[in-house]
Amino acid sequence: MTDTQRPYDLAALIAEAANTGPDMRFPMVSNAYVPPPRGFAGARLVGYFELGKHEEEFEGRKRDREKVDFVFELSGPNYEPRKLDDGTLVPHRITIQETLSLAPDSRFLGLFAAMNAAHGGTATHMVQLLGKPFTVEVFHRKSKDGTKLYATLKGPGGYNVKGTTVQNPIDGSVVTLDVAPAITELRAFVWSLANKGMWDSIHIPGEFEERKNEKGEVISPKRSRNVLQERIMRAKNFAEIEYLNT
């Protein structure tokens, strides 16, 4: 009997392929980081951090801009948290890095407006939306050198962040999607209200260990995990936070 004539159990083949992988929802990338898959996910805003004024380059010129990070924790069928050997759950999180601008056409204001509308439009500050549930669209982007793949919430048309109430396209009924409770502790740093408790709450102890490739070459040097405090301390207007500069 030739290979083309040999019978096989298709159902068993499908089951084995699903159990043994690879999981084709997740791209294979050279730096061993596996980004969460593209698509729609439940999400909660778990972090809002005003980082101060930093220099950036725009159209060949340098300029100073106020920066802000948002952190969303993802959940849903394709975004289950990873479980460590000790039982600790590690969720998928995506950080949005933006310019903090209240100009009418700014991305920050557009994102706040969309998120606020999803919860009644009564919030006057982004921190009021911490812990709130949303639906988000996850996109993928490549690093500048094309060797790494990252997940992001900003696609070609901007952000697609909405509420959890959706309309069934078949019968027109309205349903509310369940979004899992946040695993991540909610944190914030608001520049004008900063105090010692807020500062201490964003400290991240420890270091990321050095990583090497098969040739023994360092592809990622050892670095501090305390990224938020360190970035804030590099801000050009860090001296404005008086209690940290006395």
Secondary structure, 3 states (H helix, E strand, C coil): CCHHHCCCCHHHHHHHHHHHCCCCCCCCCCCCCCCCCCEEEEEEEEEEEEEEEEEEEECCEEEEEEEEEEEEEEECCCCCCEECCCCCEECCEEEEEEECCCCCCCHHHHHHHHHHHCCCCCCCCHHHHCCCEEEEEEEEEECCCCCCEEEECEECCEECEECCEEECCCCCCEEECCCCCCCCCCEEECHHHCCHHHHHHCCCCCEECCEECCCCCEEECCEECCHHHHHHHCCCCHHHCHHHCC
